[in-house]
Each structure stands twice: as structure tokens, then as C-alpha cells.
Amino acid sequence: MAFNLQYKIYMKDKKCYKIAVPIFEWRVAPRLDTAEKMLFATVEDGKVVDEEEVRIVGVHPLNIAHWFKDEGIKVVICCGVDCTCSSLLLESGIDLVSWIAGNAREAIRAYIDGTLSSMAIPVDRFGSCRRRFRGGR
């Protein structure tokens, strides 16, 4: 899924919501579906009021959307994500912002401030969820 700038206006009318970021040490993990820990942040009136690191070992990637929904997550900020997981999150009503790299807490703050595009990894115009045909090569 290509980076989508709609995140800037997604939560403007929301007072309280939860954000999840897959983490490796203190950074956004390279892949959502292989991360072992998540950083959950509760946002109220534009401020982070609670943070929690959660181990997700044992949660199958195909069940992660249901798990996020059960945890009350409304937004997932990540780097790489496969097409199946991306589709499941979006079908569950969870906003997905992908191709983000850097410090996880800074990514959450940038999302809230509407400046997350500064942390985006450039991708081609087709995004990551396309099949590549090499003509037998």
C-alpha cells in the first residue's frame, strides 16, 4: 500500500484513540507481521496520556487485525506490511500508515502533529502490493 497523506485529517474529530506501532528496540520495526513487540499509545485531545509496550509473540499475522480491534486500536503506524495484513486491517476499520521509519515515539508525536510525512520512506507510485512480472527472467 502506498503511503497515504490522508492520515493528517483522519483523527481531527476524535478526542480519544489508540495508536499501535510495531517496535524493534526504540525504532519502528521493519515489518508489522514479524514484530515481537508493539508500542500502544493512548491519545486524548492531541496528547499522549498513556504508553504501553506489549509483546505479541503468539499472535498470528492473520489474526492481528482482530487482536488490534480487541485492544481498541484505531491507527497502526508501521514500516513494511504485506498485502493480506494491510487488507485485513483496513477491512477492520483500522487506519494504516505504512512506510514510516525512525523513532517509534517520534512517529506517534508526528502523527498527532500532522507531520508524519517527514518520516516516510519514499516508495514507487505503485506501492508495495503489486505483483512484478519479469517475463521469465
HUWO-V558285 format. One record per helix or strand. SS is the DSSP state (H for helix, E for strand). FROM is the first residue (numbers start at 1). TO is the last residue. If there is no record, write none. Layout:
SS,FROM,TO  SS,FROM,TO
This chain:
H,7,10  E,16,24  E,27,28  E,31,31  E,37,44  E,47,55  H,61,71  E,73,77  E,80,80  H,83,91  E,95,97  E,100,100  E,103,103  H,104,113  H,116,119  E,120,120
